[in-house]
Amino acid sequence: MDGLTAILGISAFYHDSAAALVVDGEIVAASQEERYTRRRHDADFPDHAIEQCLRQAGLRRDQLDYVAYYEKPLTKFDRLLQTYLAYTPAGFPSFRVAMPVWMRTKIHLRRLLRSKFRDASKVRLVFTDHHESHAASAFFPSPFDQAAFLTLDGVGEWSCTTFGSGSGNRIEFGGQMRFPHSLGLLYSAFTYYCGFRVNSGEYKLMGLAPYGRPVFADLIRRELIDLRSDGSFRLNLRYFDFCEGLRMVNERFEALFGGPARPPESNLEQRHMDLAASIQVVLEDIVLRIVGEVHRRTGMDRLVLAGGVALNCVANGRILREGPFRDIWVQPAAGDAGGALGAALFVWHQLLGRPRLPDARDSQKGSLLGPSFSSDEIQRILEARGRTGHRFADERALLDEVSRHLAEGRIVGWFQGRMEFGPRALGARSILGDPRNPATQATMNLKIKFRESFRPFAPCVLRERASEHFDIAPEHESPYMLIVAPVHERHRVPLSASDRTIMEESPDLRERVRVPRSHLPAITHVDYSARIQTVDAERHGRFHRLLEAFERLTGCPVLVNTSFNVRGEPIVCNPDDALRCFHATEMDVLVLEDFVLVKTELERQAPATERERHLSRFDLD
C-alpha cells in the first residue's frame, strides 16, 4: 500500500456505530457494528466494523494515515451543558443520566482513539463537524459534479438542518437551523407519542401514515410550530420534554392530542393513524419549503440529501416529483452510520484538496461495501453444520430454479455478494417473494418477519421497467430504496363497495392490508404507493439477472424485497446468521451464493425442535 493514503472514518456512541475506509479517494469498505455484534443499532465503539474494513482492504492499522471521527465531542458537550443550565433544575434528571456516560467515554474520545490505534502511532486524528460529515456523505459519492446539499436530522453539535452547495471537490455551507428547533426531533416526538422507539421507529410512523387522515395537521401548525414561507421554523417548546427531561413530549402535548402516549406494543387506534398522517403531511410541507429555498439560494439544479430525515422516502418522492430540482441523490446510509463515510471523504477532498471525478452512477458501488463469502467457504460452513444443499455450477440454472420457487409462492432468503451498508436490503441480504401473490405480505409479516401487520413491503424492479409500473420518470432511478412512487393507474384494482367500507371503517389493520389495490398486491400500500428499488446490471449483477429470469418465467419484472432478518435483530451478515434466521422462520428456500437449500428437504435432516431452538435466540420485542 506504499504511496496510497488510507483514511478510516468512524461514527460511534450515539446511534448505529459504523466504520468506513477510503483509500486514495475510493470507497473500499463500510460496515455497521450491529451486523457483527447482533445488537440492533449498536452504539458501542465499532471494533468489529473497523477490523472488517481493514481486512477487506488488506491493511493493518499502522498503515492508516488518518482516522476521522464524524463529529466534535467537545462542541456537543458544550451544547448539552448549556441546555441543562438553561433548564435547571428541571433538566437535572436528564443531566444525571447523560453525564456518567460522557465523563467515562465521550469527553475523552481523543484518548480513546489513541488507545484503539496505539499500533498506529503516526496516524493523524481528525474531528469533523456532524453536519459536515452528513454533507460530505451526500455530495462526494454522488454522481453530480455540482449540486446543492441539504442535511436534516435530530441534532448534531448545534445544527439540526444545514444547506449549501458542492462543486468539484469542495462543499460550502450556506445556512443552518440550530437546536432545539429540529424537524427530526419534531417527527421523533410523534414517533414516541405513537408508541414507537425513537431513532429506530420513525419508519414505522411513516408506514402507518397512509392509514390515517391528516386531521391534526392544522393543530400542529397552529400550536407546535411557527413555520415561515422559506421553511425556517421555531418549535413551541412548551409542549416538548427533550431539552430537559427523559421523554420527548410532556403533559401539555398529551392534553393537546387527547391522551397519554401509546404504550409500546399496545393496540393502534385510529387516532394514532391520524397523528401519523398529520405529522407526515407537516414534515413534507416543511421539507418542500426548505428545498424551494435551497434552490433559490444556491441556483443549483440538482440536490443531494443526508441525515436521518433523508430516510423519509415519502418526502423524497415528493421532492423528486414536485420540487424544483432536476434530479436528487440520497446517501444510502443517511443516518449517523453514513457520517463515518462522510468524515473520511471530507478529509480526502475538503482537507487534503484531492480531486474528485464523479461517477455517472455514483461512487458508492451500490452501497454493497461489506463482507462477502465464496461458495467454497459456504460449502465448508454447511458441511460443518451438517447441512446439504444443491450447488449449481450454472448460474442460469440457479436463477431459473429460484424463479420457479418464487412463482410457486415460496419465500426465499437471498444471500449474495457483499453485504449492504445502510438500513436497506438491496439484493445482497434480502428476503424475496412474488408481489402478485395476495398472501405474500401477510405471510412475510406474521410468519417470517414477526412484525406489525400494517408494515408495507418494498418492490425491487428492473431499472429499465420501472417507469412502466411506477410513477417515476425513465431518466430517474432509486437504487437505494429511498424514493416512494405511486403505482401506475393501469395496474390498480378498483375498490368494491365492501372493500371501501373496510378501508374507511374497519379498526383492524389486518383487514385493510388484505384489500388488494393493484395487480401487485404485496407491494402496493393502502395509498397506492410503493417504496421502490430500481435494479440495474452494473450495480446489482446477479440480482438483476434474477429479476430477468423471473420476468422470463412470469412476465413480471418485480419482486418483493425486504431485509434478511426478523424483528428485533440486524440484517444478517454471514452464512451462519442466514441459516439461523432461515430455521427460525417459515421461510421456504435459502440461497447462499451457488447453493439452494429447501426447507422441506432440510426438515428431514434436522429434528422437529430445530425451529424452536433457533427462534429462542431472537429478541422479538
C-alpha positions in Angstrom: 0.0 0.0 0.0 3.0 2.3 -0.3 2.2 5.7 -1.7 -1.5 5.4 -1.0 -3.5 7.4 1.5 -5.8 5.4 3.7 -8.5 7.2 5.7 -10.7 5.4 8.3 -14.0 7.1 9.2 -15.8 6.3 12.4 -19.2 7.0 13.9 -19.9 5.8 17.5 -21.6 6.3 20.8 -24.9 7.7 19.7 -26.8 5.5 17.3 -25.7 2.9 14.8 -21.9 3.0 15.1 -20.0 2.3 11.9 -16.7 2.4 10.1 -15.8 3.3 6.5 -12.5 3.0 4.7 -11.4 5.3 1.9 -8.1 4.6 0.0 -6.9 7.3 -2.4 -10.5 8.6 -2.6 -12.0 5.2 -3.4 -14.7 3.9 -1.1 -13.2 0.4 -0.3 -15.4 -0.8 2.6 -18.1 0.3 5.1 -20.0 -1.6 7.8 -22.2 -1.0 10.8 -21.2 -2.5 14.1 -24.6 -4.1 14.7 -24.1 -6.6 11.9 -21.2 -8.3 13.8 -22.4 -8.0 17.5 -26.1 -8.8 16.5 -27.3 -5.9 18.7 -29.6 -3.8 16.7 -28.4 -0.1 16.4 -25.3 -1.0 18.4 -23.8 2.4 19.5 -20.6 1.0 21.0 -17.2 1.6 19.5 -17.1 -0.2 16.1 -14.2 -2.5 16.8 -15.6 -5.3 14.6 -16.6 -3.0 11.7 -13.1 -1.5 11.8 -11.5 -4.9 11.6 -13.7 -5.9 8.7 -12.9 -2.8 6.7 -9.2 -3.3 7.2 -9.5 -7.0 6.3 -11.3 -6.2 3.1 -8.6 -3.7 2.1 -5.7 -5.9 3.2 -4.5 -3.2 5.5 -3.0 -3.1 9.0 -3.8 -0.4 11.5 -0.3 1.0 11.2 -0.9 1.6 7.5 -3.7 4.1 8.2 -2.8 7.8 7.5 -5.9 9.4 9.1 -8.7 8.4 11.5 -11.7 10.7 11.1 -14.4 10.9 13.7 -17.8 12.1 12.5 -18.4 14.9 15.0 -16.8 17.2 17.5 -17.5 15.7 21.0 -16.4 18.8 23.0 -18.8 21.1 21.0 -21.6 18.6 21.6 -20.8 18.5 25.3 -20.9 22.3 25.4 -24.4 22.2 23.8 -25.6 19.7 26.4 -24.2 21.7 29.3 -25.7 25.0 28.0 -29.1 23.2 27.6 -29.1 21.7 31.1 -28.1 25.1 32.5 -30.9 26.9 30.7 -33.4 24.4 32.1 -32.1 24.0 35.6 -33.4 22.5 37.9 -35.9 20.7 35.5 -33.1 19.3 33.4 -31.3 17.6 36.3 -32.8 14.1 35.7 -31.6 14.1 32.1 -28.2 15.5 33.3 -27.8 12.7 35.8 -28.3 10.1 33.2 -26.2 11.6 30.5 -23.1 12.8 32.4 -21.7 9.5 33.6 -21.5 8.3 30.0 -19.8 11.5 28.9 -17.4 11.5 31.7 -16.4 7.9 31.2 -16.0 7.8 27.4 -17.2 10.6 25.1 -15.3 13.6 26.6 -12.1 11.5 26.4 -12.6 10.4 22.9 -9.2 11.6 21.6 -7.5 9.5 24.3 -9.8 6.5 23.5 -8.9 6.7 19.8 -5.2 6.8 20.6 -5.6 3.7 22.7 -7.5 1.9 20.0 -4.8 2.8 17.4 -1.7 2.5 19.6 -0.1 0.4 17.0 -0.6 3.2 14.5 1.3 5.9 16.4 1.7 8.2 13.4 -1.9 8.2 12.4 -3.5 11.6 12.4 -6.8 12.2 14.2 -9.4 14.5 12.6 -12.7 15.5 14.1 -15.2 16.8 11.6 -18.5 18.6 12.4 -21.5 16.3 12.5 -23.3 18.0 9.6 -20.0 18.4 7.7 -19.9 14.6 7.7 -23.5 14.4 6.6 -23.0 16.9 3.8 -19.8 15.2 2.6 -21.5 11.8 2.6 -24.3 13.3 0.4 -22.2 15.2 -2.1 -18.8 13.5 -2.6 -20.2 10.0 -3.5 -23.0 11.4 -5.6 -23.0 11.3 -9.5 -23.1 15.1 -9.7 -20.2 17.5 -10.4 -22.2 20.3 -8.9 -25.2 20.1 -6.6 -27.0 21.7 -3.7 -26.9 19.7 -0.4 -29.5 19.5 2.4 -28.9 17.7 5.7 -31.7 17.1 8.1 -31.6 15.2 11.4 -32.4 15.4 15.1 -29.3 17.3 16.1 -25.5 17.2 15.7 -23.4 19.5 17.8 -25.8 22.5 17.4 -27.1 22.2 13.9 -30.3 20.4 13.1 -30.6 21.5 9.4 -27.9 22.7 7.1 -27.7 23.5 3.4 -25.2 24.7 0.9 -23.6 23.7 -2.4 -20.9 21.3 -3.6 -18.7 21.8 -6.7 -15.8 19.6 -7.8 -14.0 18.6 -4.6 -15.4 21.1 -2.2 -18.6 21.8 -0.2 -19.6 25.2 1.2 -22.3 25.9 3.7 -25.0 28.5 3.1 -27.1 28.3 6.2 -28.4 26.3 9.1 -31.1 25.9 11.7 -30.0 25.2 15.3 -31.1 23.1 18.2 -33.7 22.9 19.6 -35.7 23.8 16.5 -35.3 20.5 14.8 -37.5 18.8 12.2 -36.0 15.4 13.2 -36.9 15.9 16.8 -40.4 17.1 15.9 -41.0 13.9 14.0 -39.4 11.8 16.7 -41.7 13.3 19.3 -44.7 11.9 17.3 -42.8 8.6 16.9 -42.5 8.4 20.7 -46.1 9.6 21.3 -47.5 6.9 19.0 -45.6 4.2 20.9 -42.6 3.5 18.7 -38.9 3.7 19.6 -37.2 7.0 18.9 -34.3 6.7 16.4 -35.5 3.4 15.0 -39.3 3.6 14.8 -39.7 6.7 12.6 -40.1 4.5 9.5 -42.9 2.7 11.3 -44.7 6.0 11.8 -44.2 6.8 8.1 -45.6 3.4 7.2 -48.6 4.0 9.4 -49.4 7.4 8.0 -51.4 6.2 4.9 -54.0 4.5 7.1 -54.9 7.9 8.7 -56.2 11.3 7.7 -54.2 14.5 8.5 -56.9 15.8 10.8 -54.3 17.1 13.3 -52.1 18.9 10.7 -53.7 22.3 11.3 -53.4 21.9 15.1 -49.7 21.0 14.7 -49.1 24.1 12.6 -51.0 26.3 15.0 -49.7 25.1 18.3 -46.4 23.3 17.9 -44.5 25.2 15.2 -44.1 28.7 13.8 -43.4 28.0 10.1 -42.2 30.6 7.6 -42.5 30.5 3.9 -38.8 29.7 3.4 -39.1 26.6 5.6 -37.5 28.0 8.6 -39.4 27.5 11.8 -39.4 27.6 15.6 -40.9 24.9 17.8 -43.1 25.8 20.7 -41.0 24.2 23.4 -43.9 24.4 26.0 -45.1 21.0 24.5 -41.8 19.1 24.4 -39.6 17.5 27.1 -36.4 16.6 25.1 -34.5 19.6 26.3 -34.7 19.0 30.0 -36.4 15.6 30.6 -36.2 11.9 29.8 -39.2 11.9 27.4 -39.9 13.5 24.0 -43.2 15.1 25.0 -44.9 16.4 28.2 -48.3 16.6 29.7 -49.3 19.7 27.6 -48.6 17.7 24.4 -50.6 14.8 25.7 -53.5 17.0 26.6 -53.4 18.7 23.2 -53.7 15.4 21.3 -56.2 13.7 23.5 -54.4 11.4 26.0 -51.2 9.8 27.1 -48.6 8.4 24.8 -49.4 4.9 23.5 -47.7 2.2 25.4 -45.4 0.2 23.0 -47.0 -3.0 21.6 -50.5 -1.9 22.6 -53.3 -1.7 20.1 -53.1 1.0 17.5 -56.2 3.3 17.3 -57.4 5.4 14.5 -56.2 8.4 16.5 -52.6 7.2 16.2 -53.0 6.6 12.4 -54.4 10.2 12.1 -51.5 11.6 14.1 -49.0 9.7 11.8 -50.7 11.1 8.7 -50.8 14.6 10.2 -47.1 14.8 11.1 -46.1 13.2 7.8 -48.0 15.9 5.9 -46.5 18.7 8.0 -43.0 17.2 7.5 -43.4 17.1 3.8 -44.7 20.6 3.7 -41.7 21.9 5.6 -39.2 19.9 3.6 -40.7 21.2 0.3 -40.4 24.8 1.5 -36.8 24.2 2.6 -36.0 22.6 -0.7 -37.5 25.6 -2.6 -35.4 28.0 -0.5 -32.2 25.9 -1.1 -32.9 26.0 -4.8 -33.4 29.8 -4.7 -30.3 30.4 -2.6 -27.9 28.1 -4.4 -29.1 28.3 -8.0 -28.2 24.6 -8.5 -30.4 22.2 -10.5 -29.5 19.0 -8.6 -29.9 18.2 -4.9 -28.2 15.7 -2.6 -29.5 14.7 0.9 -28.3 13.1 4.1 -29.2 13.0 7.8 -31.9 10.8 9.4 -34.8 12.8 8.0 -33.5 11.9 4.5 -34.6 8.3 5.1 -38.2 9.6 4.9 -38.6 8.2 1.4 -42.2 9.5 1.1 -40.8 13.1 1.4 -38.0 12.2 -1.0 -40.5 11.1 -3.6 -42.4 14.4 -3.4 -39.1 16.3 -3.7 -38.3 14.4 -6.9 -41.8 14.8 -8.4 -42.8 18.3 -7.1 -39.6 20.0 -6.2 -37.6 22.5 -8.3 -34.6 20.2 -8.8 -34.0 18.2 -12.0 -32.6 15.2 -10.0 -31.8 14.2 -6.5 -29.4 11.7 -4.8 -29.8 10.5 -1.3 -27.0 8.9 0.7 -28.0 5.2 1.3 -26.7 5.3 4.9 -28.2 8.7 5.5 -28.2 8.4 9.3 -25.2 8.5 11.7 -23.7 5.4 10.1 -23.1 7.4 6.9 -21.3 10.0 9.0 -18.3 7.6 9.1 -18.1 7.6 5.4 -18.6 11.4 5.1 -15.9 12.1 7.6 -13.4 10.0 5.6 -14.4 11.7 2.3 -14.3 15.1 3.9 -10.6 14.6 4.9 -9.7 13.3 1.4 -11.4 16.0 -0.6 -12.0 19.1 1.6 -9.0 19.0 3.9 -6.3 17.4 1.6 -7.7 19.0 -1.5 -7.6 15.8 -3.6 -9.5 15.8 -6.9 -12.9 14.2 -7.4 -14.1 12.6 -10.6 -17.9 11.9 -10.3 -19.1 8.5 -11.5 -22.1 8.6 -13.8 -23.9 6.1 -11.5 -22.3 7.3 -8.2 -19.1 6.1 -6.4 -20.9 4.2 -3.7 -20.8 0.9 -5.6 -24.5 0.1 -4.9 -23.7 0.5 -1.2 -22.5 -3.1 -1.3 -19.5 -2.4 0.9 -19.5 -5.2 3.5 -18.0 -8.7 3.6 -18.7 -11.5 1.1 -18.3 -15.2 1.3 -17.3 -17.5 -1.6 -19.2 -20.7 -2.5 -16.3 -22.8 -1.2 -16.5 -21.0 2.2 -20.2 -21.6 2.3 -19.7 -25.3 1.4 -17.4 -25.7 4.4 -19.9 -24.0 6.7 -22.7 -26.2 5.5 -20.7 -29.3 6.0 -19.7 -28.2 9.5 -23.3 -27.6 10.4 -24.5 -30.9 8.9 -26.5 -29.3 6.2 -26.6 -30.1 2.5 -27.9 -28.1 -0.4 -27.8 -28.3 -4.2 -24.8 -26.5 -5.6 -25.4 -25.1 -9.1 -22.4 -24.9 -11.4 -24.5 -23.0 -14.0 -25.9 -19.6 -12.9 -28.8 -19.6 -15.3 -30.0 -22.9 -13.9 -29.7 -21.5 -10.4 -31.7 -18.4 -11.3 -34.4 -20.4 -13.1 -34.7 -22.7 -10.1 -35.1 -19.7 -7.7 -37.6 -18.1 -10.0 -39.7 -21.2 -10.1 -39.8 -21.3 -6.3 -40.9 -17.7 -6.2 -43.5 -18.1 -8.8 -45.0 -21.1 -6.9 -45.5 -18.8 -3.8 -42.4 -19.7 -1.8 -40.5 -17.2 0.3 -36.8 -17.1 -0.5 -33.8 -16.0 1.6 -31.2 -14.5 -0.8 -27.6 -14.2 0.4 -25.2 -13.0 -2.3 -22.0 -10.9 -2.6 -21.0 -8.1 -0.4 -23.3 -7.0 2.5 -25.2 -3.7 2.2 -24.1 -0.6 4.1 -27.1 1.3 5.4 -30.5 0.3 6.7 -32.0 -1.2 3.5 -31.6 -4.7 2.0 -30.6 -4.1 -1.6 -30.3 -7.6 -3.0 -27.4 -8.9 -1.1 -29.1 -9.9 2.2 -32.7 -10.0 1.2 -35.9 -12.0 1.7 -37.8 -12.2 -1.6 -41.4 -13.0 -2.6 -43.8 -12.9 -5.5 -45.6 -9.5 -5.5 -48.5 -10.8 -7.5 -49.5 -13.2 -4.7 -52.1 -11.7 -2.3 -50.8 -13.9 0.6 -47.2 -12.7 0.3 -47.4 -9.7 2.6 -49.3 -11.4 5.4 -47.0 -14.4 5.3 -43.9 -12.3 5.4 -45.1 -10.1 8.2 -46.6 -12.7 10.5 -44.6 -15.9 9.8 -41.2 -14.6 8.8 -40.6 -11.0 9.9 -42.7 -11.3 13.1 -43.7 -7.7 12.8 -46.7 -5.4 12.7 -49.2 -6.4 10.1 -49.6 -2.8 8.7 -46.0 -2.6 7.6 -45.7 -2.4 3.8 -43.1 -4.3 1.7 -40.9 -2.7 -1.0 -40.7 -3.8 -4.6 -37.4 -4.2 -6.5 -37.9 -3.7 -10.2 -35.7 -3.9 -13.3 -34.4 -0.4 -13.8 -35.5 -0.5 -17.5 -39.0 -1.5 -16.5 -39.6 0.8 -13.5 -41.5 3.6 -15.3 -43.9 1.0 -16.8 -45.1 0.1 -13.3 -44.5 3.2 -11.1 -44.8 6.9 -11.4 -41.0 7.6 -11.9 -39.5 9.2 -15.0 -37.4 6.9 -17.2 -34.3 9.1 -16.5 -34.7 8.8 -12.7 -33.7 5.8 -10.6 -33.9 4.7 -7.0 -31.2 2.1 -6.5 -31.1 2.5 -2.7 -34.9 2.1 -2.0 -35.2 5.8 -0.8 -37.9 7.0 -3.1 -41.7 6.3 -2.7 -43.6 6.5 -6.0 -47.3 5.8 -6.9 -48.2 2.6 -8.6 -49.4 3.4 -12.2 -53.1 3.8 -12.6 -53.3 1.0 -15.2 -52.0 -1.5 -12.6 -54.5 -0.5 -9.9 -57.6 -2.5 -8.9 -60.8 -0.5 -8.3 -62.2 -1.0 -4.8 -65.5 -2.7 -4.4 -68.2 -1.2 -2.1 -67.4 -3.7 0.6 -63.6 -3.1 0.2 -64.3 0.7 0.5 -66.2 0.1 3.7 -63.4 -2.0 5.2 -60.9 0.7 4.3 -62.9 3.5 5.8 -64.4 1.8 8.9 -62.5 -1.3 9.9 -60.4 -0.9 13.1 -58.4 -4.0 12.2 -55.4 -3.1 10.1 -55.0 -6.7 9.0 -58.3 -6.4 7.2 -57.3 -3.2 5.5 -54.0 -4.8 4.4 -55.8 -7.7 2.8 -57.7 -5.5 0.4 -55.9 -5.7 -3.0 -55.2 -2.4 -4.6 -53.2 -3.4 -7.7 -52.1 -6.4 -9.7 -49.1 -6.4 -7.4 -50.9 -6.5 -4.1 -47.9 -7.5 -1.9 -46.0 -4.2 -2.6 -48.9 -1.7 -3.1 -49.6 0.3 0.1 -53.0 1.5 1.1 -52.5 4.8 -0.7 -51.3 3.1 -3.9 -47.7 3.9 -3.2 -44.6 1.8 -3.2 -41.0 2.3 -1.9 -39.2 1.2 -5.0 -35.7 -0.1 -5.6 -34.6 0.1 -9.2 -32.1 -2.7 -10.0 -29.5 -2.3 -12.8 -27.0 -4.7 -14.2 -23.9 -2.5 -13.4 -24.6 -2.2 -9.6 -26.5 -5.4 -8.9 -25.1 -8.1 -11.1 -26.7 -11.5 -10.2 -29.7 -9.8 -8.5 -30.5 -8.0 -11.8 -30.2 -11.3 -13.6 -32.6 -13.0 -11.1 -35.2 -10.3 -11.9 -34.7 -11.0 -15.6 -35.2 -14.7 -15.0 -38.4 -14.1 -13.0 -39.7 -11.9 -15.8 -38.9 -14.6 -18.4 -40.9 -17.1 -16.4 -43.8 -14.9 -15.3 -43.8 -11.7 -17.4 -43.4 -9.7 -14.1 -40.1 -7.7 -13.6 -40.9 -7.0 -10.0 -40.2 -8.9 -6.7 -40.9 -8.2 -3.1 -37.6 -7.3 -1.4 -37.3 -7.0 2.4 -34.3 -7.2 4.7 -33.0 -10.6 5.7 -33.7 -10.5 9.4 -36.6 -10.9 11.9 -37.9 -8.1 14.0 -35.5 -7.1 16.7 -32.3 -8.2 15.0 -30.0 -6.6 12.4 -29.8 -7.7 8.8 -27.8 -11.0 8.6 -24.1 -10.7 8.0 -22.6 -14.1 7.5 -23.9 -17.6 6.4 -24.4 -18.7 10.0 -26.7 -15.7 10.6 -28.6 -16.6 7.4 -29.0 -20.2 8.4 -30.2 -19.3 11.9 -32.8 -16.9 10.6 -33.9 -19.4 7.9 -34.5 -22.1 10.5 -36.2 -19.7 13.0 -38.9 -18.7 10.5 -41.3 -20.2 7.9 -39.0 -19.2 5.1 -39.2 -21.9 2.4 -35.9 -21.6 0.5 -32.4 -20.3 1.2 -30.0 -19.3 -1.5 -26.4 -19.0 -0.3 -24.3 -17.9 -3.3 -24.4 -21.0 -5.6 -26.3 -23.2 -3.0 -30.0 -23.7 -2.8 -31.5 -25.2 0.4 -35.1 -26.1 0.5 -36.8 -26.2 3.9 -38.9 -29.4 3.3 -35.7 -31.3 2.4 -33.8 -29.9 5.4 -36.5 -30.9 7.8 -35.7 -34.5 7.1 -32.1 -33.8 8.2 -32.9 -31.9 11.4 -35.1 -32.7 14.5 -38.5 -31.1 14.9 -37.3 -28.8 17.6 -34.8 -27.1 15.2 -37.0 -24.1 14.5 -37.9 -23.5 18.2 -34.2 -23.7 19.2 -33.2 -21.1 16.7 -36.2 -18.9 17.3 -35.4 -18.7 21.1 -32.2 -16.8 20.2 -34.1 -13.8 18.8 -35.3 -10.8 20.7 -38.7 -10.1 19.2 -39.6 -7.2 21.5 
